[in-house]
Amino acid sequence: MIVDLRVWKGERPPWTVSDGLWERIEPLLPKTERRQRHPGLKRLDDRKALCGIPFVFSTAIP
């Protein structure tokens, strides 16, 4: 189900995290090192993961 199709001309989509907000949030997140013994999948970038939360809310993904 597609809720809204928009072309973002010169403006940021509403689910992106601004640089100012990211500077305030980043120090609050725990620093994790990559496991060497059992590496598995690489972690997703914290900023991208944070952008995913408002994306889900704005697009009404269940």
Biopython code that builds the backbone (N, CA, C, O; Angstrom):
import numpy as np
from Bio.PDB.StructureBuilder import StructureBuilder

atoms = [
    (1, "MET", "N", (0.841, -1.178, 0.000)),
    (1, "MET", "CA", (0.000, 0.000, 0.000)),
    (1, "MET", "C", (0.886, 1.241, 0.000)),
    (1, "MET", "O", (1.703, 1.421, 0.903)),
    (2, "ILE", "N", (0.731, 2.080, -0.989)),
    (2, "ILE", "CA", (1.476, 3.331, -1.057)),
    (2, "ILE", "C", (0.569, 4.444, -0.562)),
    (2, "ILE", "O", (-0.509, 4.673, -1.112)),
    (3, "VAL", "N", (1.012, 5.128, 0.473)),
    (3, "VAL", "CA", (0.189, 6.167, 1.071)),
    (3, "VAL", "C", (0.301, 7.464, 0.295)),
    (3, "VAL", "O", (-0.708, 8.113, 0.016)),
    (4, "ASP", "N", (1.511, 7.845, -0.052)),
    (4, "ASP", "CA", (1.711, 9.137, -0.698)),
    (4, "ASP", "C", (2.965, 9.071, -1.549)),
    (4, "ASP", "O", (4.018, 8.650, -1.069)),
    (5, "LEU", "N", (2.868, 9.474, -2.785)),
    (5, "LEU", "CA", (4.038, 9.551, -3.648)),
    (5, "LEU", "C", (4.367, 11.014, -3.855)),
    (5, "LEU", "O", (3.575, 11.757, -4.434)),
    (6, "ARG", "N", (5.534, 11.430, -3.385)),
    (6, "ARG", "CA", (5.939, 12.818, -3.537)),
    (6, "ARG", "C", (7.336, 12.873, -4.106)),
    (6, "ARG", "O", (8.142, 11.964, -3.907)),
    (7, "VAL", "N", (7.608, 13.929, -4.804)),
    (7, "VAL", "CA", (8.963, 14.202, -5.254)),
    (7, "VAL", "C", (9.460, 15.352, -4.408)),
    (7, "VAL", "O", (8.874, 16.435, -4.409)),
    (8, "TRP", "N", (10.540, 15.119, -3.686)),
    (8, "TRP", "CA", (11.076, 16.136, -2.782)),
    (8, "TRP", "C", (12.003, 17.034, -3.578)),
    (8, "TRP", "O", (13.147, 16.667, -3.847)),
    (9, "LYS", "N", (11.520, 18.204, -3.954)),
    (9, "LYS", "CA", (12.288, 19.141, -4.763)),
    (9, "LYS", "C", (12.989, 20.148, -3.865)),
    (9, "LYS", "O", (12.365, 21.079, -3.357)),
    (10, "GLY", "N", (14.279, 19.957, -3.675)),
    (10, "GLY", "CA", (15.065, 20.923, -2.929)),
    (10, "GLY", "C", (14.834, 20.930, -1.437)),
    (10, "GLY", "O", (15.444, 21.734, -0.731)),
    (11, "GLU", "N", (13.985, 20.072, -0.936)),
    (11, "GLU", "CA", (13.781, 20.028, 0.507)),
    (11, "GLU", "C", (13.958, 18.593, 0.985)),
    (11, "GLU", "O", (13.839, 17.640, 0.215)),
    (12, "ARG", "N", (14.236, 18.471, 2.241)),
    (12, "ARG", "CA", (14.479, 17.165, 2.836)),
    (12, "ARG", "C", (13.173, 16.446, 3.126)),
    (12, "ARG", "O", (12.194, 17.074, 3.529)),
    (13, "PRO", "N", (13.150, 15.132, 2.924)),
    (13, "PRO", "CA", (11.967, 14.386, 3.352)),
    (13, "PRO", "C", (11.792, 14.525, 4.861)),
    (13, "PRO", "O", (12.783, 14.690, 5.573)),
    (14, "PRO", "N", (10.584, 14.464, 5.358)),
    (14, "PRO", "CA", (10.342, 14.717, 6.784)),
    (14, "PRO", "C", (10.961, 13.684, 7.711)),
    (14, "PRO", "O", (11.083, 13.946, 8.908)),
    (15, "TRP", "N", (11.355, 12.527, 7.208)),
    (15, "TRP", "CA", (11.902, 11.500, 8.094)),
    (15, "TRP", "C", (13.418, 11.579, 8.247)),
    (15, "TRP", "O", (13.987, 10.781, 8.993)),
    (16, "THR", "N", (14.087, 12.497, 7.579)),
    (16, "THR", "CA", (15.532, 12.601, 7.754)),
    (16, "THR", "C", (15.859, 13.370, 9.024)),
    (16, "THR", "O", (15.112, 14.255, 9.441)),
    (17, "VAL", "N", (16.980, 13.019, 9.626)),
    (17, "VAL", "CA", (17.426, 13.651, 10.863)),
    (17, "VAL", "C", (18.391, 14.772, 10.493)),
    (17, "VAL", "O", (19.386, 14.536, 9.806)),
    (18, "SER", "N", (18.104, 15.978, 10.942)),
    (18, "SER", "CA", (18.969, 17.118, 10.621)),
    (18, "SER", "C", (20.314, 16.973, 11.324)),
    (18, "SER", "O", (20.440, 16.232, 12.299)),
    (19, "ASP", "N", (21.314, 17.688, 10.821)),
    (19, "ASP", "CA", (22.650, 17.627, 11.410)),
    (19, "ASP", "C", (22.649, 18.126, 12.851)),
    (19, "ASP", "O", (23.335, 17.563, 13.704)),
    (20, "GLY", "N", (21.887, 19.176, 13.122)),
    (20, "GLY", "CA", (21.817, 19.714, 14.478)),
    (20, "GLY", "C", (21.224, 18.720, 15.464)),
    (20, "GLY", "O", (21.728, 18.553, 16.575)),
    (21, "LEU", "N", (20.145, 18.061, 15.045)),
    (21, "LEU", "CA", (19.519, 17.060, 15.908)),
    (21, "LEU", "C", (20.458, 15.873, 16.113)),
    (21, "LEU", "O", (20.564, 15.342, 17.219)),
    (22, "TRP", "N", (21.133, 15.461, 15.050)),
    (22, "TRP", "CA", (22.044, 14.325, 15.161)),
    (22, "TRP", "C", (23.203, 14.633, 16.117)),
    (22, "TRP", "O", (23.637, 13.754, 16.860)),
    (23, "GLU", "N", (23.702, 15.858, 16.103)),
    (23, "GLU", "CA", (24.782, 16.238, 17.020)),
    (23, "GLU", "C", (24.333, 16.129, 18.476)),
    (23, "GLU", "O", (25.143, 15.846, 19.358)),
    (24, "ARG", "N", (23.057, 16.351, 18.723)),
    (24, "ARG", "CA", (22.534, 16.248, 20.096)),
    (24, "ARG", "C", (22.254, 14.798, 20.492)),
    (24, "ARG", "O", (22.399, 14.440, 21.661)),
    (25, "ILE", "N", (21.857, 13.966, 19.536)),
    (25, "ILE", "CA", (21.482, 12.587, 19.838)),
    (25, "ILE", "C", (22.690, 11.653, 19.874)),
    (25, "ILE", "O", (22.734, 10.738, 20.696)),
    (26, "GLU", "N", (23.661, 11.867, 19.002)),
    (26, "GLU", "CA", (24.785, 10.933, 18.869)),
    (26, "GLU", "C", (25.518, 10.645, 20.187)),
    (26, "GLU", "O", (25.835, 9.483, 20.446)),
    (27, "PRO", "N", (25.803, 11.649, 21.033)),
    (27, "PRO", "CA", (26.501, 11.334, 22.288)),
    (27, "PRO", "C", (25.678, 10.463, 23.251)),
    (27, "PRO", "O", (26.243, 9.853, 24.159)),
    (28, "LEU", "N", (24.382, 10.401, 23.068)),
    (28, "LEU", "CA", (23.527, 9.605, 23.947)),
    (28, "LEU", "C", (23.517, 8.116, 23.585)),
    (28, "LEU", "O", (23.123, 7.278, 24.396)),
    (29, "LEU", "N", (23.951, 7.797, 22.369)),
    (29, "LEU", "CA", (23.933, 6.409, 21.911)),
    (29, "LEU", "C", (25.184, 5.673, 22.381)),
    (29, "LEU", "O", (26.268, 6.257, 22.405)),
    (30, "PRO", "N", (25.053, 4.404, 22.752)),
    (30, "PRO", "CA", (26.226, 3.650, 23.207)),
    (30, "PRO", "C", (27.172, 3.353, 22.043)),
    (30, "PRO", "O", (26.736, 3.095, 20.921)),
    (31, "LYS", "N", (28.457, 3.395, 22.329)),
    (31, "LYS", "CA", (29.471, 3.052, 21.326)),
    (31, "LYS", "C", (29.673, 1.541, 21.357)),
    (31, "LYS", "O", (29.879, 0.962, 22.424)),
    (32, "THR", "N", (29.616, 0.911, 20.205)),
    (32, "THR", "CA", (29.815, -0.531, 20.135)),
    (32, "THR", "C", (30.946, -0.824, 19.168)),
    (32, "THR", "O", (31.078, -0.184, 18.125)),
    (33, "GLU", "N", (31.755, -1.799, 19.535)),
    (33, "GLU", "CA", (32.842, -2.222, 18.661)),
    (33, "GLU", "C", (32.400, -3.462, 17.906)),
    (33, "GLU", "O", (31.582, -4.246, 18.386)),
    (34, "ARG", "N", (32.953, -3.619, 16.731)),
    (34, "ARG", "CA", (32.616, -4.778, 15.920)),
    (34, "ARG", "C", (33.246, -6.028, 16.518)),
    (34, "ARG", "O", (34.409, -6.020, 16.921)),
    (35, "ARG", "N", (32.473, -7.088, 16.571)),
    (35, "ARG", "CA", (32.991, -8.353, 17.097)),
    (35, "ARG", "C", (33.965, -8.953, 16.094)),
    (35, "ARG", "O", (33.691, -8.968, 14.894)),
    (36, "GLN", "N", (35.078, -9.437, 16.569)),
    (36, "GLN", "CA", (36.080, -10.032, 15.691)),
    (36, "GLN", "C", (35.947, -11.555, 15.608)),
    (36, "GLN", "O", (36.214, -12.149, 14.564)),
    (37, "ARG", "N", (35.542, -12.171, 16.694)),
    (37, "ARG", "CA", (35.492, -13.632, 16.723)),
    (37, "ARG", "C", (34.321, -14.180, 15.908)),
    (37, "ARG", "O", (34.502, -15.093, 15.103)),
    (38, "HIS", "N", (33.149, -13.641, 16.106)),
    (38, "HIS", "CA", (31.954, -14.046, 15.352)),
    (38, "HIS", "C", (31.354, -12.784, 14.740)),
    (38, "HIS", "O", (30.405, -12.224, 15.288)),
    (39, "PRO", "N", (31.895, -12.330, 13.615)),
    (39, "PRO", "CA", (31.488, -11.020, 13.101)),
    (39, "PRO", "C", (30.034, -10.928, 12.651)),
    (39, "PRO", "O", (29.385, -9.920, 12.929)),
    (40, "GLY", "N", (29.501, -11.926, 11.974)),
    (40, "GLY", "CA", (28.114, -11.851, 11.508)),
    (40, "GLY", "C", (27.884, -10.662, 10.588)),
    (40, "GLY", "O", (28.788, -10.239, 9.867)),
    (41, "LEU", "N", (26.684, -10.134, 10.617)),
    (41, "LEU", "CA", (26.353, -8.980, 9.790)),
    (41, "LEU", "C", (26.878, -7.699, 10.419)),
    (41, "LEU", "O", (26.980, -7.582, 11.640)),
    (42, "LYS", "N", (27.207, -6.743, 9.561)),
    (42, "LYS", "CA", (27.631, -5.438, 10.063)),
    (42, "LYS", "C", (26.419, -4.705, 10.613)),
    (42, "LYS", "O", (25.302, -4.863, 10.122)),
    (43, "ARG", "N", (26.661, -3.899, 11.642)),
    (43, "ARG", "CA", (25.579, -3.089, 12.209)),
    (43, "ARG", "C", (25.152, -2.028, 11.210)),
    (43, "ARG", "O", (25.957, -1.536, 10.419)),
    (44, "LEU", "N", (23.898, -1.692, 11.259)),
    (44, "LEU", "CA", (23.387, -0.586, 10.467)),
    (44, "LEU", "C", (23.851, 0.718, 11.105)),
    (44, "LEU", "O", (23.936, 0.818, 12.329)),
    (45, "ASP", "N", (24.144, 1.697, 10.294)),
    (45, "ASP", "CA", (24.553, 3.003, 10.797)),
    (45, "ASP", "C", (23.465, 3.553, 11.720)),
    (45, "ASP", "O", (22.280, 3.496, 11.391)),
    (46, "ASP", "N", (23.870, 4.085, 12.876)),
    (46, "ASP", "CA", (22.902, 4.572, 13.863)),
    (46, "ASP", "C", (22.005, 5.666, 13.301)),
    (46, "ASP", "O", (20.814, 5.710, 13.605)),
    (47, "ARG", "N", (22.566, 6.543, 12.489)),
    (47, "ARG", "CA", (21.765, 7.643, 11.936)),
    (47, "ARG", "C", (20.708, 7.114, 10.972)),
    (47, "ARG", "O", (19.573, 7.590, 10.963)),
    (48, "LYS", "N", (21.083, 6.133, 10.168)),
    (48, "LYS", "CA", (20.108, 5.540, 9.243)),
    (48, "LYS", "C", (18.998, 4.815, 10.004)),
    (48, "LYS", "O", (17.829, 4.876, 9.624)),
    (49, "ALA", "N", (19.377, 4.129, 11.081)),
    (49, "ALA", "CA", (18.370, 3.438, 11.889)),
    (49, "ALA", "C", (17.413, 4.438, 12.525)),
    (49, "ALA", "O", (16.208, 4.196, 12.598)),
    (50, "LEU", "N", (17.957, 5.562, 12.984)),
    (50, "LEU", "CA", (17.114, 6.588, 13.591)),
    (50, "LEU", "C", (16.174, 7.211, 12.555)),
    (50, "LEU", "O", (15.033, 7.535, 12.882)),
    (51, "CYS", "N", (16.630, 7.381, 11.327)),
    (51, "CYS", "CA", (15.771, 7.924, 10.265)),
    (51, "CYS", "C", (14.638, 6.955, 9.917)),
    (51, "CYS", "O", (13.589, 7.377, 9.430)),
    (52, "GLY", "N", (14.843, 5.675, 10.163)),
    (52, "GLY", "CA", (13.821, 4.687, 9.848)),
    (52, "GLY", "C", (12.579, 4.797, 10.708)),
    (52, "GLY", "O", (11.486, 4.445, 10.265)),
    (53, "ILE", "N", (12.730, 5.280, 11.928)),
    (53, "ILE", "CA", (11.580, 5.371, 12.835)),
    (53, "ILE", "C", (10.548, 6.376, 12.332)),
    (53, "ILE", "O", (9.382, 6.007, 12.188)),
    (54, "PRO", "N", (10.921, 7.640, 12.054)),
    (54, "PRO", "CA", (9.908, 8.563, 11.516)),
    (54, "PRO", "C", (9.441, 8.180, 10.110)),
    (54, "PRO", "O", (8.328, 8.529, 9.716)),
    (55, "PHE", "N", (10.289, 7.460, 9.340)),
    (55, "PHE", "CA", (9.871, 7.005, 8.015)),
    (55, "PHE", "C", (8.686, 6.061, 8.143)),
    (55, "PHE", "O", (7.707, 6.186, 7.406)),
    (56, "VAL", "N", (8.769, 5.127, 9.066)),
    (56, "VAL", "CA", (7.671, 4.175, 9.272)),
    (56, "VAL", "C", (6.406, 4.913, 9.707)),
    (56, "VAL", "O", (5.316, 4.611, 9.221)),
    (57, "PHE", "N", (6.542, 5.873, 10.617)),
    (57, "PHE", "CA", (5.367, 6.626, 11.075)),
    (57, "PHE", "C", (4.758, 7.473, 9.957)),
    (57, "PHE", "O", (3.535, 7.575, 9.861)),
    (58, "SER", "N", (5.591, 8.078, 9.116)),
    (58, "SER", "CA", (5.058, 8.978, 8.088)),
    (58, "SER", "C", (4.482, 8.237, 6.889)),
    (58, "SER", "O", (3.652, 8.789, 6.167)),
    (59, "THR", "N", (4.905, 6.997, 6.664)),
    (59, "THR", "CA", (4.387, 6.247, 5.526)),
    (59, "THR", "C", (3.344, 5.215, 5.924)),
    (59, "THR", "O", (2.813, 4.509, 5.067)),
    (60, "ALA", "N", (3.047, 5.120, 7.208)),
    (60, "ALA", "CA", (2.031, 4.198, 7.737)),
    (60, "ALA", "C", (2.346, 2.743, 7.412)),
    (60, "ALA", "O", (1.442, 1.958, 7.125)),
    (61, "ILE", "N", (3.626, 2.383, 7.458)),
    (61, "ILE", "CA", (4.011, 0.990, 7.265)),
    (61, "ILE", "C", (3.647, 0.229, 8.532)),
    (61, "ILE", "O", (4.022, 0.646, 9.628)),
    (62, "PRO", "N", (2.918, -0.886, 8.402)),
    (62, "PRO", "CA", (2.521, -1.637, 9.611)),
    (62, "PRO", "C", (3.691, -2.368, 10.235)),
    (62, "PRO", "O", (3.526, -3.042, 11.252)),
]
sb = StructureBuilder()
sb.init_structure("model")
sb.init_model(0)
sb.init_chain("A")
sb.init_seg("    ")
for serial, (resi, resn, name, xyz) in enumerate(atoms, 1):
    if name == "N":
        sb.init_residue(resn, " ", resi, " ")
    sb.init_atom(name, np.array(xyz, "f"), 0.0, 1.0, " ", f" {name:<3s}", serial, name[0])
structure = sb.get_structure()
